[in-house]
């Protein structure tokens, strides 16, 4: 636990907007949560630890602090802190741009997992290729698009177009 105080303070002090008067002054033992199991691919398996504590300013003010640190093996893959009611996390987009919607990562993952090319997704969803690219990058996820696309992306490779799956889902993709 002695390494955590300097680690958290260094991470926060490196933020250009961070008020350097505030420092993590106390941490408690962390609560680990494993993701994946011992049989899963090491690239997928990781540990996330929630570490409660406090941050204090030079004038004696104090706020609750919780850090979530995710790592796989000895590699840090995620850092997020909550100080009071404010959540501090990593940004995907550069400064001045809005963050991409998480739907884009989900859609990309489903399409890649199912081996669905962008052109085929666009044809089946009756959307333009540029719209599919835009959605894959997390821009402007319209709920009407997302419902149709998730339905398409969830098809099993062996499922035939127009056939209802055991869970009641209709597959719209040609395989």
C-alpha positions as CSV (number, residue, x, y, z in Angstrom):
1,X,0.0,0.0,0.0
2,X,3.0,2.3,0.5
3,X,3.5,2.5,-3.3
4,X,-0.1,3.5,-4.0
5,X,0.0,7.0,-2.5
6,X,3.0,8.1,-4.7
7,X,1.4,6.4,-7.7
8,X,-2.0,8.0,-7.4
9,X,-0.4,11.4,-6.6
10,X,1.8,11.2,-9.7
11,X,-1.1,10.3,-12.0
12,X,-3.2,13.2,-10.7
13,X,-0.3,15.7,-10.7
14,X,0.4,14.9,-14.3
15,X,-3.1,16.1,-15.3
16,X,-2.6,19.6,-16.6
17,X,-5.8,21.0,-15.0
18,X,-5.2,19.3,-11.6
19,X,-4.9,21.7,-8.6
20,X,-1.5,20.7,-7.1
21,X,-2.6,21.6,-3.6
22,X,-4.8,18.5,-3.6
23,X,-3.0,15.2,-2.8
24,X,-4.1,11.6,-2.1
25,X,-3.4,11.4,1.6
26,X,-4.8,8.1,2.7
27,X,-5.7,4.8,1.0
28,X,-7.3,1.6,2.4
29,X,-6.8,-2.0,1.2
30,X,-8.2,-2.6,-2.2
31,X,-11.1,-4.9,-3.3
32,X,-10.1,-6.9,-6.3
33,X,-12.5,-8.2,-8.9
34,X,-11.4,-10.8,-11.5
35,X,-12.8,-10.6,-15.0
36,X,-12.6,-13.8,-17.1
37,X,-11.7,-17.1,-15.7
38,X,-8.5,-19.2,-15.5
39,X,-9.3,-20.8,-18.8
40,X,-9.8,-17.6,-20.8
41,X,-7.3,-16.1,-23.0
42,X,-4.7,-14.0,-21.0
43,X,-5.4,-11.1,-23.3
44,X,-9.0,-11.1,-22.1
45,X,-8.5,-11.9,-18.4
46,X,-7.7,-9.0,-16.1
47,X,-8.0,-7.8,-12.5
48,X,-9.7,-4.6,-11.4
49,X,-9.0,-3.3,-7.9
50,X,-11.2,-0.6,-6.2
51,X,-9.1,1.3,-3.7
52,X,-10.9,3.7,-1.3
53,X,-9.2,6.6,0.4
54,X,-9.2,10.4,0.7
55,X,-7.7,13.4,-1.0
56,X,-6.8,16.5,1.0
57,X,-6.0,20.1,0.1
58,X,-3.3,22.2,1.7
59,X,-5.9,24.1,3.7
60,X,-7.3,21.0,5.5
61,X,-10.3,20.2,3.2
62,X,-10.8,16.5,2.5
63,X,-12.9,14.6,0.0
64,X,-13.6,10.8,-0.5
65,X,-11.5,9.2,-3.2
66,X,-11.9,5.8,-4.9
67,X,-9.5,4.6,-7.6
68,X,-10.3,1.7,-10.0
69,X,-7.1,0.3,-11.4
70,X,-7.3,-2.5,-14.0
71,X,-4.3,-4.6,-14.9
72,X,-3.4,-7.8,-16.7
73,X,-0.3,-9.4,-15.4
74,X,2.0,-6.5,-14.6
75,X,0.5,-4.1,-17.2
76,X,-1.8,-1.3,-16.3
77,X,-4.8,-1.2,-18.7
78,X,-7.2,1.1,-16.9
79,X,-7.2,3.9,-14.4
80,X,-10.3,5.8,-13.1
81,X,-10.7,7.9,-10.0
82,X,-13.8,9.3,-8.3
83,X,-13.1,12.3,-6.1
84,X,-16.3,13.5,-4.4
85,X,-18.9,13.3,-7.1
86,X,-16.4,13.8,-10.0
87,X,-15.2,10.9,-12.1
88,X,-11.8,11.2,-13.7
89,X,-11.0,8.7,-16.4
90,X,-9.0,8.2,-19.6
91,X,-10.1,10.0,-22.7
92,X,-10.3,8.4,-26.1
93,X,-10.8,11.6,-28.1
94,X,-8.3,14.4,-28.3
95,X,-8.9,17.6,-26.4
96,X,-11.7,19.7,-27.9
97,X,-13.5,16.7,-29.4
98,X,-16.4,14.8,-27.9
99,X,-15.9,11.2,-26.7
100,X,-17.1,8.5,-29.0
101,X,-20.3,6.7,-28.0
102,X,-19.6,3.2,-26.5
103,X,-22.0,1.7,-29.1
104,X,-19.2,2.0,-31.6
105,X,-16.9,-0.3,-29.8
106,X,-19.8,-2.8,-29.2
107,X,-20.8,-2.7,-32.9
108,X,-17.2,-3.1,-34.1
109,X,-16.7,-6.0,-31.7
110,X,-19.8,-7.8,-32.9
111,X,-19.1,-7.3,-36.5
112,X,-15.5,-8.5,-36.1
113,X,-16.6,-11.4,-34.1
114,X,-19.2,-12.5,-36.6
115,X,-16.9,-11.6,-39.6
116,X,-19.5,-9.2,-41.0
117,X,-17.9,-6.8,-43.5
118,X,-18.9,-3.1,-43.5
119,X,-20.4,-3.4,-47.0
120,X,-22.6,-6.4,-46.1
121,X,-23.7,-4.7,-42.9
122,X,-24.7,-1.6,-44.8
123,X,-26.6,-3.6,-47.4
124,X,-28.5,-5.7,-44.8
125,X,-29.3,-2.7,-42.7
126,X,-30.2,-0.6,-45.7
127,X,-27.8,2.1,-44.6
128,X,-24.9,3.7,-46.4
129,X,-21.3,2.4,-45.9
130,X,-20.3,5.8,-44.5
131,X,-23.1,5.5,-41.9
132,X,-21.8,2.1,-40.8
133,X,-18.2,3.6,-40.6
134,X,-19.6,6.5,-38.6
135,X,-21.4,4.2,-36.2
136,X,-18.4,1.9,-35.8
137,X,-16.4,5.0,-34.7
138,X,-19.0,5.9,-32.1
139,X,-20.5,8.9,-33.9
140,X,-24.2,9.7,-33.9
141,X,-25.7,6.4,-32.7
142,X,-29.3,6.7,-33.7
143,X,-31.5,4.3,-31.8
144,X,-33.4,3.2,-34.9
145,X,-30.0,2.2,-36.5
146,X,-28.7,0.5,-33.4
147,X,-31.7,-1.8,-33.0
148,X,-31.4,-3.1,-36.5
149,X,-27.7,-3.4,-36.5
150,X,-27.5,-5.3,-33.2
151,X,-30.1,-7.7,-34.5
152,X,-28.0,-8.2,-37.6
153,X,-24.7,-8.5,-35.7
154,X,-26.1,-11.0,-33.2
155,X,-26.8,-13.6,-35.9
156,X,-25.0,-16.9,-35.6
157,X,-22.9,-17.8,-38.6
158,X,-24.9,-21.0,-39.2
159,X,-28.2,-19.2,-39.0
160,X,-30.0,-18.7,-42.3
161,X,-31.4,-15.3,-43.3
162,X,-35.0,-14.7,-42.3
163,X,-34.9,-17.7,-39.9
164,X,-35.9,-17.1,-36.2
165,X,-33.3,-18.2,-33.7
166,X,-34.2,-20.3,-30.6
167,X,-34.2,-17.0,-28.6
168,X,-36.7,-15.4,-31.0
169,X,-34.2,-13.3,-33.0
170,X,-34.5,-13.0,-36.7
171,X,-31.3,-13.1,-38.7
172,X,-31.2,-10.6,-41.6
173,X,-27.6,-11.4,-42.8
174,X,-26.8,-13.7,-45.7
175,X,-24.1,-16.2,-44.8
